[in-house]
Amino acid sequence: MDTSSLDQSEGSSSNQDVPDEPPIEIGSDIFDDQNSPTYYFEKAFQVNVAKMLSKIFS
């Protein structure tokens, strides 16, 4: 497998180029990017937080 072509393709490595980006932007467009590897994790995380908060305040 030729991995050098993967590194040079446009856009494929854009996710790894910003490791120091703050992950606390709840309203950011990262949730609209279904190609993001963390998209489904973040959606599930939001649901779990909502459930937890509803238990606390109920």
DRENTORKOL-3810 file (N, C-alpha, C; in nm, 4 decimals):
REM DRENTORKOL-3810
@n.u->0.0847; n.v->-0.1205; n.w->0.0000; ca.u->0.0000; ca.v->0.0000; ca.w->0.0000; c.u->0.0877; c.v->0.1248; c.w->0.0000
@n.u->0.0552; n.v->0.2165; n.w->-0.0891; ca.u->0.1350; ca.v->0.3384; ca.w->-0.1010; c.u->0.0731; c.v->0.4473; c.w->-0.0141
@n.u->0.1358; n.v->0.4752; n.w->0.0989; ca.u->0.0789; ca.v->0.5740; ca.w->0.1906; c.u->0.1199; c.v->0.7159; c.w->0.1543
@n.u->0.2194; n.v->0.7334; n.w->0.0695; ca.u->0.2632; ca.v->0.8685; ca.w->0.0356; c.u->0.1552; c.v->0.9425; c.w->-0.0426
@n.u->0.0770; n.v->0.8700; n.w->-0.1218; ca.u->-0.0290; ca.v->0.9356; ca.w->-0.1982; c.u->-0.1409; c.v->0.9826; c.w->-0.1053
@n.u->-0.1596; n.v->0.9118; n.w->0.0063; ca.u->-0.2629; ca.v->0.9518; ca.w->0.1011; c.u->-0.2265; c.v->1.0833; c.w->0.1694
@n.u->-0.0994; n.v->1.1010; n.w->0.2003; ca.u->-0.0560; ca.v->1.2212; ca.w->0.2699; c.u->-0.0683; c.v->1.3448; c.w->0.1815
@n.u->-0.0602; n.v->1.3259; n.w->0.0499; ca.u->-0.0598; ca.v->1.4405; ca.w->-0.0396; c.u->-0.1987; c.v->1.4742; c.w->-0.0922
@n.u->-0.2966; n.v->1.3868; n.w->-0.0723; ca.u->-0.4301; ca.v->1.4150; ca.w->-0.1233; c.u->-0.4919; c.v->1.5301; c.w->-0.0440
@n.u->-0.5626; n.v->1.6168; n.w->-0.1157; ca.u->-0.6188; ca.v->1.7358; ca.w->-0.0522; c.u->-0.7327; c.v->1.6994; c.w->0.0423
@n.u->-0.7289; n.v->1.7554; n.w->0.1628; ca.u->-0.8418; ca.v->1.7438; ca.w->0.2535; c.u->-0.8423; c.v->1.6194; c.w->0.3403
@n.u->-0.7685; n.v->1.5162; n.w->0.3045; ca.u->-0.7785; ca.v->1.3916; ca.w->0.3806; c.u->-0.7120; c.v->1.4049; c.w->0.5176
@n.u->-0.6084; n.v->1.4878; n.w->0.5259; ca.u->-0.5355; ca.v->1.4985; ca.w->0.6522; c.u->-0.5691; c.v->1.6283; c.w->0.7252
@n.u->-0.6724; n.v->1.6988; n.w->0.6807; ca.u->-0.7043; ca.v->1.8279; ca.w->0.7410; c.u->-0.7470; c.v->1.8117; c.w->0.8868
@n.u->-0.8062; n.v->1.6970; n.w->0.9202; ca.u->-0.8515; ca.v->1.6761; ca.w->1.0578; c.u->-0.7337; c.v->1.6652; c.w->1.1541
@n.u->-0.6227; n.v->1.6097; n.w->1.1062; ca.u->-0.5092; ca.v->1.5880; ca.w->1.1948; c.u->-0.4177; c.v->1.7105; c.w->1.2024
@n.u->-0.4452; n.v->1.8106; n.w->1.1182; ca.u->-0.3582; ca.v->1.9275; ca.w->1.1164; c.u->-0.3933; c.v->2.0266; c.w->1.2275
@n.u->-0.5035; n.v->2.0048; n.w->1.2977; ca.u->-0.5441; ca.v->2.0984; ca.w->1.4020; c.u->-0.5669; c.v->2.0262; c.w->1.5348
@n.u->-0.4624; n.v->1.9655; n.w->1.5928; ca.u->-0.4807; ca.v->1.8907; ca.w->1.7169; c.u->-0.5005; c.v->1.9819; c.w->1.8375
@n.u->-0.4559; n.v->2.1080; n.w->1.8260; ca.u->-0.4646; ca.v->2.1979; ca.w->1.9408; c.u->-0.5902; c.v->2.2842; c.w->1.9348
@n.u->-0.6836; n.v->2.2484; n.w->1.8487; ca.u->-0.8091; ca.v->2.3230; ca.w->1.8419; c.u->-0.8942; c.v->2.2902; c.w->1.9639
@n.u->-0.9486; n.v->2.3900; n.w->2.0312; ca.u->-1.0283; ca.v->2.3644; ca.w->2.1515; c.u->-1.1522; c.v->2.2827; c.w->2.1191
@n.u->-1.1752; n.v->2.1713; n.w->2.1882; ca.u->-1.2866; ca.v->2.0808; ca.w->2.1556; c.u->-1.4163; c.v->2.1162; c.w->2.2285
@n.u->-1.4287; n.v->2.2427; n.w->2.2735; ca.u->-1.5421; ca.v->2.2788; ca.w->2.3575; c.u->-1.6454; c.v->2.3601; c.w->2.2791
@n.u->-1.6272; n.v->2.3720; n.w->2.1465; ca.u->-1.7191; ca.v->2.4529; ca.w->2.0674; c.u->-1.8443; c.v->2.3715; c.w->2.0357
@n.u->-1.9433; n.v->2.3791; n.w->2.1238; ca.u->-2.0630; ca.v->2.2966; ca.w->2.1075; c.u->-2.1410; c.v->2.3387; c.w->1.9830
@n.u->-2.1478; n.v->2.4676; n.w->1.9572; ca.u->-2.2285; ca.v->2.5148; ca.w->1.8455; c.u->-2.1526; c.v->2.5251; c.w->1.7145
@n.u->-2.0331; n.v->2.4732; n.w->1.7093; ca.u->-1.9525; ca.v->2.4886; ca.w->1.5884; c.u->-1.9999; c.v->2.3954; c.w->1.4782
@n.u->-1.9523; n.v->2.4198; n.w->1.3568; ca.u->-1.9970; ca.v->2.3408; ca.w->1.2419; c.u->-1.9329; c.v->2.2028; c.w->1.2399
@n.u->-1.8575; n.v->2.1690; n.w->1.3444; ca.u->-1.7980; ca.v->2.0350; ca.w->1.3492; c.u->-1.9086; c.v->1.9303; c.w->1.3630
@n.u->-2.0222; n.v->1.9712; n.w->1.4185; ca.u->-2.1331; ca.v->1.8778; ca.w->1.4346; c.u->-2.2079; c.v->1.8568; c.w->1.3037
@n.u->-2.1853; n.v->1.9454; n.w->1.2059; ca.u->-2.2519; ca.v->1.9310; ca.w->1.0768; c.u->-2.1676; c.v->1.8497; c.w->0.9801
@n.u->-2.0434; n.v->1.8212; n.w->1.0188; ca.u->-1.9524; ca.v->1.7496; ca.w->0.9289; c.u->-1.9618; c.v->1.6002; c.w->0.9559
@n.u->-2.0428; n.v->1.5293; n.w->0.8769; ca.u->-2.0620; ca.v->1.3869; ca.w->0.9020; c.u->-1.9424; c.v->1.3050; c.w->0.8553
@n.u->-1.8468; n.v->1.3694; n.w->0.7868; ca.u->-1.7252; ca.v->1.2986; ca.w->0.7474; c.u->-1.6225; c.v->1.2996; c.w->0.8600
@n.u->-1.6480; n.v->1.3809; n.w->0.9629; ca.u->-1.5566; ca.v->1.3877; ca.w->1.0758; c.u->-1.5611; c.v->1.2571; c.w->1.1540
@n.u->-1.4452; n.v->1.2029; n.w->1.1908; ca.u->-1.4420; ca.v->1.0751; ca.w->1.2631; c.u->-1.5044; c.v->1.0851; c.w->1.4016
@n.u->-1.5172; n.v->1.2065; n.w->1.4528; ca.u->-1.5738; ca.v->1.2230; ca.w->1.5868; c.u->-1.7186; c.v->1.2692; c.w->1.5819
@n.u->-1.7774; n.v->1.2752; n.w->1.4604; ca.u->-1.9139; ca.v->1.3285; ca.w->1.4464; c.u->-2.0129; c.v->1.2495; c.w->1.5309
@n.u->-2.0128; n.v->1.1178; n.w->1.5160; ca.u->-2.1121; ca.v->1.0360; ca.w->1.5852; c.u->-2.0822; c.v->1.0287; c.w->1.7342
@n.u->-1.9545; n.v->1.0318; n.w->1.7694; ca.u->-1.9190; ca.v->1.0334; ca.w->1.9112; c.u->-1.9707; c.v->1.1605; c.w->1.9775
@n.u->-1.9546; n.v->1.2741; n.w->1.9085; ca.u->-1.9976; ca.v->1.4006; ca.w->1.9671; c.u->-2.1493; c.v->1.4080; c.w->1.9766
@n.u->-2.2185; n.v->1.3520; n.w->1.8773; ca.u->-2.3644; ca.v->1.3482; ca.w->1.8833; c.u->-2.4099; c.v->1.2636; c.w->2.0024
@n.u->-2.3476; n.v->1.1477; n.w->2.0200; ca.u->-2.3833; ca.v->1.0605; ca.w->2.1313; c.u->-2.3487; c.v->1.1269; c.w->2.2642
@n.u->-2.2368; n.v->1.1993; n.w->2.2664; ca.u->-2.1949; ca.v->1.2679; ca.w->2.3882; c.u->-2.2971; c.v->1.3746; c.w->2.4268
@n.u->-2.3455; n.v->1.4496; n.w->2.3280; ca.u->-2.4471; ca.v->1.5514; ca.w->2.3562; c.u->-2.5725; c.v->1.4886; c.w->2.4156
@n.u->-2.6132; n.v->1.3740; n.w->2.3608; ca.u->-2.7331; ca.v->1.3058; ca.w->2.4098; c.u->-2.7120; c.v->1.2586; c.w->2.5535
@n.u->-2.5941; n.v->1.2027; n.w->2.5818; ca.u->-2.5662; ca.v->1.1541; ca.w->2.7171; c.u->-2.5636; c.v->1.2682; c.w->2.8177
@n.u->-2.5057; n.v->1.3808; n.w->2.7782; ca.u->-2.5015; ca.v->1.4969; ca.w->2.8676; c.u->-2.6426; c.v->1.5479; c.w->2.8945
@n.u->-2.7245; n.v->1.5507; n.w->2.7911; ca.u->-2.8624; ca.v->1.5967; ca.w->2.8084; c.u->-2.9388; c.v->1.5053; c.w->2.9035
@n.u->-2.9187; n.v->1.3745; n.w->2.8895; ca.u->-2.9858; ca.v->1.2792; ca.w->2.9791; c.u->-2.9375; c.v->1.2973; c.w->3.1228
@n.u->-2.8075; n.v->1.3163; n.w->3.1384; ca.u->-2.7507; ca.v->1.3312; ca.w->3.2714; c.u->-2.8049; c.v->1.4580; c.w->3.3383
@n.u->-2.8081; n.v->1.5678; n.w->3.2621; ca.u->-2.8573; ca.v->1.6929; ca.w->3.3186; c.u->-3.0053; c.v->1.6829; c.w->3.3542
@n.u->-3.0814; n.v->1.6129; n.w->3.2725; ca.u->-3.2244; ca.v->1.6007; ca.w->3.3017; c.u->-3.2470; c.v->1.5194; c.w->3.4291
@n.u->-3.1591; n.v->1.4225; n.w->3.4554; ca.u->-3.1707; ca.v->1.3454; ca.w->3.5795; c.u->-3.1358; c.v->1.4325; c.w->3.7000
@n.u->-3.0338; n.v->1.5170; n.w->3.6836; ca.u->-2.9897; ca.v->1.6005; ca.w->3.7953; c.u->-3.0976; c.v->1.7017; c.w->3.8335
@n.u->-3.1601; n.v->1.7626; n.w->3.7334; ca.u->-3.2533; ca.v->1.8718; ca.w->3.7607; c.u->-3.3987; c.v->1.8267; c.w->3.7707
@n.u->-3.4225; n.v->1.6978; n.w->3.7591; ca.u->-3.5621; ca.v->1.6517; ca.w->3.7654; c.u->-3.6053; c.v->1.6270; c.w->3.9099
END
